[in-house]
Amino acid sequence: MQRIASVIRLRPEHRDEYLRLHANPWPEVMATLRRVGVSNYSIFLHGDTLFSYLEFHGNSWEEAQAEIARDPKTREWWTHTDPCQEPVPGARPGEWWSTMTPVFLLE
């Protein structure tokens, strides 16, 4: 199991829309995430920063991300959620959600 945490900025003018969308996420998008091995997926909001945490059960997170990106319903979902977000300052070129480095774990 791989723990993955990342951050992105929520555009304040789209806050209500983003929260509305995530109050009722599309079942097809959730099914795709589960199918590729994502579990225990949470998104938290602090000010204008979204923090995401998920657990990945699979061999390759990169391959799982590619499979998620091929899903037509997920791609449609992103047409609604992407305008609500923008990369955080310091994000690498082309990076959307910025991956965080783990520094501590209590098991």
Secondary structure, DSSP 8 states (H G I E B T S, - for coil): -EEEEEEEEE-GGGHHHHHHHHHS--HHHHHHHHHHTEEEEEEEEETTEEEEEEEE-SS-HHHHHHHHHH-HHHHHHHHHHGGGEE--TT--TT-SSEE--------
